Amino acid sequence: MVNAFQMPLDAATIKDKARALGADLVGIADGRVMDEYPPDPRDPRTPSGITALDGGRVIIMAKRYTAGTTRIAKWDERHKYYNDEITLTMLEESSLEMVYWLEDHGYPAIIIPPTHVDPWKYDNDPSKHLSTLLSLGHAAVEAGLGTLGLNLQLLTPEYGPRVIVTAVMCSVECEADKPMVTALCKGPQCGRCLSACPGDVVGEWDRDWPGCDRYRSPHGFAQLTDHLGNIFGAENDEHRLELLRSEESFNLWQSILRGSGVITGCRRCQDVCPVGADYETMLKDALDDIPEATPEKSARLKEMIERETAGGQSDSRRAQNRWIGKPE
């Protein structure tokens, strides 16, 4: 780009604009640093992998979940799916407005949404986990918004993990934020995310992502293909028609209309996390009890605590230390 057509922008001005557009949190990551430290070196997903021209800065915008829906303890509550989908829509509109604002100032920009996966990685296996084109949780850490937790979800000081994030990439020359040094997560010493998980997919600073997808996207592509397979394989037309008219078909149809239950779903681990200034004031009275806790989950957490106390670390913890941070 010709510099003469670019108006000077600093980090403070960009952040003020993001907040004016509705973002609750905003930070700016250095795209070159993200290129240097991909979350998974075996499958690097970096700003320059998307564009070599306009990935110098990664602006992370976050919107908090509504407290009213968060207080509903049931994980598969459709009111939560719909409210979260509307929140995501608002965040997407805000990020689009940010792109046009940056381009009005002479800086081409690109939205990296939280729901966009690489279609070229799909290999006819609906149950296989597909990663987003850029790990927005890791990007948010690089942008100084928080640190990763036991299940590798983003935690923020203000709202814990109860945020949706999106990214806007551009190559505006402004100051980038630095990652937090101290970990926000207490790990297995807390373990509420592991105890509350309905799918029991939380590991030791890790997560069973394909297993989680069945809950995070309860009416998603995998469930749709399963349901259609059951319809095609029904033993007779009567049973086939029964499946076609079933509640599952109805839920899938509703989810196709709006994306709720497909791009939004279970966030039970986010709801019960005690990190965040909002937990004590808005949520604790409704979410402190964890009925999903089991003796088996407690035993696993105890093993993790003993291992960490003895100085041991899981492979995932070692690989993710940059984004988890140092214990207090």
VEXVO-355941 format. One record per residue (C-alpha): residue in three letters; y, z, x. Coordinates in pm, whole numbers, padded with zeros to 5 digits, always signed. Each point is the difference from the previous one (the first is absolute). Layout:
# VEXVO-355941
ALAYZX...
***
This chain:
# VEXVO-355941
MET+00000+00000+00000VAL+00359-00059+00108ASN+00163+00336+00064ALA+00330-00122-00141PHE-00154+00005-00347GLN-00128+00357+00032MET+00212+00295-00107PRO-00050+00319+00204LEU-00232+00253-00167ASP-00095+00343+00129ALA-00290+00224-00103ALA+00216+00233-00209THR+00138-00289-00206ILE-00348-00141-00061LYS-00132+00340-00108ASP+00294+00061-00231LYS-00067-00335-00166ALA-00371+00076-00043ARG+00082+00332-00170ALA+00259-00169-00220LEU-00274-00242-00108GLY-00222+00292-00108ALA-00203+00099+00305ASP-00059+00374+00030LEU-00086-00027+00370VAL+00079-00265+00259GLY-00070-00038+00370ILE+00008-00280+00255ALA-00285-00072+00240ASP+00015-00209+00317GLY-00219-00306-00053ARG-00063-00036+00371VAL-00134+00355+00020MET-00227-00073-00298ASP-00124-00309+00183GLU-00080+00217+00301TYR-00184+00267-00202PRO-00207-00161-00279PRO-00190+00258-00210ASP-00329-00184+00063PRO+00000-00202+00325ARG-00321-00171-00116ASP+00188-00145-00295PRO+00368+00011+00097ARG+00232-00034-00295THR+00348-00015+00146PRO+00346-00129-00091SER-00025-00288+00249GLY-00334-00094-00156ILE+00191-00075-00320THR+00309-00155+00156ALA+00110-00038+00359LEU+00357-00062-00115ASP+00102+00274-00241GLY-00212+00306+00076GLY+00225+00181+00246ARG+00072+00279-00248VAL-00222+00132-00279ILE+00200+00176-00270ILE-00221+00238-00196MET+00113+00088-00352ALA-00178+00271-00199LYS+00014+00103-00365ARG-00144+00328-00122TYR-00258+00029-00275THR+00121+00164-00319ALA-00076+00371-00017GLY-00103-00016-00365THR-00294-00228+00067THR-00087+00177+00323ARG-00048+00322-00198ILE-00283-00164-00197ALA-00308+00116+00189LYS-00241-00260-00137TRP-00034-00274+00260ASP-00084-00287-00237GLU+00289+00045-00240ARG+00145-00334-00108HIS+00345+00152-00053LYS+00007+00056+00375TYR-00108-00357+00071TYR+00276-00143-00220ASN+00275+00228+00127ASP-00097-00073+00360GLU-00002-00374-00068ILE+00352+00025-00142THR+00111+00201+00303LEU-00149-00264+00229THR+00180-00272-00196MET+00331+00182+00052LEU-00070+00029+00373GLU-00089-00370+00022GLU+00326-00092-00171SER+00191+00225+00239SER-00162-00162+00303LEU+00080-00348-00135GLU+00362+00101-00047MET-00002+00129+00359VAL-00128-00336+00124TYR+00279-00190-00177TRP+00259+00248+00127LEU-00121-00042+00359GLU-00001-00377-00036ASP+00353+00008-00141HIS+00090+00165+00331GLY-00174-00274+00200TYR-00344+00156+00066PRO-00311-00172-00141ALA-00238+00264-00138ILE-00355+00030-00134ILE-00156+00248-00244ILE-00334+00155+00097PRO-00125+00155-00326PRO-00253+00284-00011THR-00248-00203-00204HIS-00022-00326+00198VAL-00326-00053+00189ASP-00103-00293+00218PRO-00194-00246-00225TRP-00148-00169+00307LYS-00194+00319+00074TYR-00186-00013-00333ASP-00365-00102+00048ASN-00142+00001-00356ASP-00072+00374+00007PRO+00209+00169-00274SER-00097+00348+00126LYS+00131-00059+00354HIS+00325+00178+00085LEU+00289-00235+00077SER+00288+00142+00199THR+00362-00079-00074LEU+00179-00246+00230LEU+00189+00292+00154SER-00105+00365-00017LEU+00302+00142-00177GLY-00110+00360+00056HIS+00004-00054+00376ALA+00323-00196-00025ALA+00160+00288-00191VAL-00100+00239+00278GLU+00157-00232+00258ALA+00311+00000-00221GLY+00023+00379+00021LEU-00086+00073-00364GLY-00301+00227+00063THR-00346+00026+00151LEU-00354-00083-00109GLY-00232+00255-00161LEU-00370+00085+00012ASN-00087-00304-00211LEU+00256-00216+00186GLN+00248-00007-00288LEU+00372+00018+00073LEU+00158+00345-00038THR+00375+00049-00026PRO+00199+00326+00023GLU+00172-00070-00331TYR-00285-00116-00226GLY-00317+00043+00203PRO-00221-00305-00066ARG+00144-00056-00349VAL+00187-00319+00086ILE-00051-00373-00023VAL+00133-00199+00294THR+00093-00358+00070ALA+00140-00174+00305VAL+00275-00252+00064MET-00013-00175+00337CYS+00296-00161+00171SER+00139-00029+00353VAL+00332+00177-00047GLU+00103+00174+00320CYS+00032+00360-00110GLU-00129+00332+00123ALA-00361+00077-00091ASP-00127+00344-00097LYS-00247+00203+00205PRO-00330+00142-00130MET-00027+00370-00079VAL-00169+00197+00275THR-00143+00291-00199ALA-00280-00064-00249LEU+00074+00079-00364CYS-00369+00028-00088LYS-00195+00320+00065GLY-00322-00200+00008PRO-00328+00164-00103GLN+00174+00339+00004CYS+00149-00120-00328GLY-00246-00269-00108ARG+00129-00022-00357CYS-00017-00380+00006LEU-00369+00013+00093SER-00076+00269-00257ALA+00174-00185-00283CYS-00129-00352+00067PRO-00206-00116-00302GLY-00186-00254+00214ASP-00052+00240+00294VAL+00124-00267+00243VAL+00224+00211+00228GLY-00131+00038+00353GLU+00117+00167+00319TRP+00339-00166+00045ASP-00156-00303-00164ARG-00095-00146-00336ASP-00283-00205-00149TRP+00233-00282-00104PRO-00248-00210-00204GLY-00104+00315-00186CYS+00364+00094-00056ASP+00081-00347-00133ARG-00228+00060-00298TYR+00235+00282-00103ARG+00332-00132+00129SER-00066-00322-00196PRO-00226+00113-00286HIS+00046-00323-00196GLY+00031-00227+00301PHE-00177-00313+00121ALA-00324+00175+00098GLN-00032+00163-00341LEU+00090-00327-00172THR-00273-00191+00182ASP-00251+00279-00071HIS+00085-00007-00370LEU-00017-00379-00024GLY-00335+00010+00182ASN-00129+00248-00258ILE+00118-00227-00281PHE-00162-00309+00152GLY-00320+00194+00066ALA-00030+00160-00344GLU-00345-00038-00157ASN+00126-00161-00322ASP+00313-00129-00173GLU+00041+00317-00205HIS+00017+00220+00311ARG+00224-00258+00171LEU+00245+00011-00291GLU-00012+00381+00000LEU+00099+00008+00369LEU+00272-00258-00058ARG+00155+00219-00271SER-00048+00326+00190GLU+00266+00249+00110GLU-00058-00115+00359SER+00095-00356-00096PHE+00306+00133-00180ASN+00109+00205+00304LEU-00049-00297+00231TRP+00202-00222-00234GLN+00285+00253-00016SER-00001+00034+00377ILE+00018-00376+00048LEU+00310-00004-00221ARG+00200+00252+00207GLY-00195+00089+00313SER-00035+00364-00100GLY-00348+00110+00100VAL-00016-00288+00249ILE+00290+00053+00238THR+00039+00360-00117GLY-00277+00251-00054CYS-00128+00332+00127ARG+00244+00205+00207ARG-00162+00340-00043CYS+00018+00071+00376GLN+00373-00073-00008ASP+00061+00219-00303VAL-00158+00318+00139CYS+00141-00019+00353PRO+00223+00305+00063VAL+00218-00185+00251GLY+00343-00093-00137ALA+00294+00194-00138ASP-00090-00119-00350TYR-00338+00175-00011GLU+00119+00360-00037THR+00281-00082-00240MET-00158-00263-00226LEU-00377-00013+00038LYS-00176+00313+00125ASP-00034+00172-00337ALA-00187-00302-00140LEU-00204-00106+00304ASP-00086+00307+00206ASP-00353+00026-00140ILE-00248-00261+00125PRO-00297-00030-00237GLU-00156-00275+00213ALA-00062+00241+00289THR-00369+00057+00080PRO-00192+00218+00247GLU-00104-00319+00183LYS+00362-00106+00049SER+00092+00350+00118ALA-00286-00007+00250ARG+00121-00332+00144LEU+00352+00133+00037LYS-00136+00308+00176GLU-00187-00222+00247MET+00318-00197+00070ILE+00198+00319+00059GLU-00262+00133+00241ARG-00005-00328+00189GLU+00378-00012+00033THR+00019+00367+00096ALA-00244-00076+00282GLY+00229-00281+00117GLY-00198-00291-00143GLN+00152-00303-00168SER-00154-00270-00214ASP+00023-00359+00120SER+00242-00076-00282ARG+00223+00292+00094ARG+00021-00121+00359ALA+00077-00355-00114GLN+00269+00117-00244ASN+00167+00277+00202ARG+00320-00200+00041TRP+00053-00003-00376ILE-00153+00338-00090GLY+00225+00191+00240LYS-00051+00321+00191PRO-00108+00321-00179GLU+00264+00269-00039
***
